[in-house]
Amino acid sequence: MIHPEPDWRKPVGAIAIILLIIGWAVIVVTVMGLFPDLPALIQVVAYAVAGIIWIYPARLILLWMERAL
């Protein structure tokens, strides 16, 4: 169905996802900065896990953008 007026959820959701990514990156870098002597392999795994974890909140935002939760 074509909406007669623009949906406000999409731009708000896009901004929320951008803020989520920026905020998550700041948190991850700050926490990882507390452990400067970690071996490189552990750092790679930690950043990989952190890079996957943010997907769940982003998914919730995307679902909200598409329909009311």
VOPAGU-2260 file (C-alpha; in pm, 1 decimal, decimal comma):
REM VOPAGU-2260
SITE   aa  ch    i         X         Y         Z
SITE  MET   A    0       0,0       0,0       0,0
SITE  ILE   A    1     130,5     342,9     -89,5
SITE  HIS   A    2     148,3     579,2     205,5
SITE  PRO   A    3       2,1     924,9     136,4
SITE  GLU   A    4     256,8    1088,2     366,3
SITE  PRO   A    5     623,5    1007,8     430,8
SITE  ASP   A    6     694,7     762,2     709,7
SITE  TRP   A    7     896,1     931,1     987,0
SITE  ARG   A    8    1028,3     601,2    1123,7
SITE  LYS   A    9    1283,1     543,9     847,6
SITE  PRO   A   10    1490,3     861,4     891,2
SITE  VAL   A   11    1466,0     838,7    1270,6
SITE  GLY   A   12    1568,1     472,7    1259,2
SITE  ALA   A   13    1859,2     545,2    1024,8
SITE  ILE   A   14    1989,5     813,1    1260,6
SITE  ALA   A   15    1942,8     576,3    1556,0
SITE  ILE   A   16    2146,4     304,8    1382,6
SITE  ILE   A   17    2425,5     550,2    1302,0
SITE  LEU   A   18    2431,3     667,1    1665,1
SITE  LEU   A   19    2427,1     304,1    1781,6
SITE  ILE   A   20    2730,0     219,6    1567,3
SITE  ILE   A   21    2922,8     526,5    1679,8
SITE  GLY   A   22    2837,1     470,3    2045,3
SITE  TRP   A   23    2921,6     100,6    2027,7
SITE  ALA   A   24    3256,2     175,0    1860,9
SITE  VAL   A   25    3344,6     423,8    2133,7
SITE  ILE   A   26    3253,1     172,9    2404,9
SITE  VAL   A   27    3450,0    -111,1    2244,3
SITE  VAL   A   28    3760,9      99,3    2183,6
SITE  THR   A   29    3745,2     236,1    2539,0
SITE  VAL   A   30    3711,1    -108,8    2694,6
SITE  MET   A   31    3982,0    -258,0    2475,3
SITE  GLY   A   32    4207,7      35,0    2569,0
SITE  LEU   A   33    4194,7     -86,9    2928,0
SITE  PHE   A   34    4380,5    -401,3    2818,7
SITE  PRO   A   35    4671,3    -279,7    2603,4
SITE  ASP   A   36    4885,2    -590,6    2662,9
SITE  LEU   A   37    4641,8    -849,1    2526,6
SITE  PRO   A   38    4785,2   -1079,8    2261,5
SITE  ALA   A   39    4691,3    -987,0    1905,7
SITE  LEU   A   40    4484,3   -1302,6    1851,8
SITE  ILE   A   41    4268,6   -1228,2    2156,3
SITE  GLN   A   42    4223,3    -870,3    2038,0
SITE  VAL   A   43    4110,0    -993,1    1695,5
SITE  VAL   A   44    3857,6   -1228,9    1854,8
SITE  ALA   A   45    3732,7    -959,0    2092,8
SITE  TYR   A   46    3683,6    -707,8    1810,2
SITE  ALA   A   47    3513,8    -973,8    1596,5
SITE  VAL   A   48    3269,6   -1059,7    1875,7
SITE  ALA   A   49    3205,8    -690,4    1942,3
SITE  GLY   A   50    3149,7    -642,7    1570,4
SITE  ILE   A   51    2875,4    -903,4    1576,4
SITE  ILE   A   52    2702,1    -809,2    1902,8
SITE  TRP   A   53    2576,7    -469,8    1779,0
SITE  ILE   A   54    2368,6    -643,4    1511,6
SITE  TYR   A   55    2095,3    -745,5    1759,2
SITE  PRO   A   56    2005,9    -389,9    1870,1
SITE  ALA   A   57    2030,1    -273,9    1508,9
SITE  ARG   A   58    1789,6    -552,7    1411,6
SITE  LEU   A   59    1540,7    -428,3    1669,4
SITE  ILE   A   60    1564,2     -77,7    1525,8
SITE  LEU   A   61    1512,0    -213,2    1173,7
SITE  LEU   A   62    1206,7    -407,1    1286,1
SITE  TRP   A   63    1071,1     -94,9    1453,8
SITE  MET   A   64    1127,7     100,1    1133,2
SITE  GLU   A   65     922,7    -149,4     933,9
SITE  ARG   A   66     637,9    -193,6    1180,0
SITE  ALA   A   67     534,3     -88,1    1525,0
SITE  LEU   A   68     685,4    -301,6    1800,2
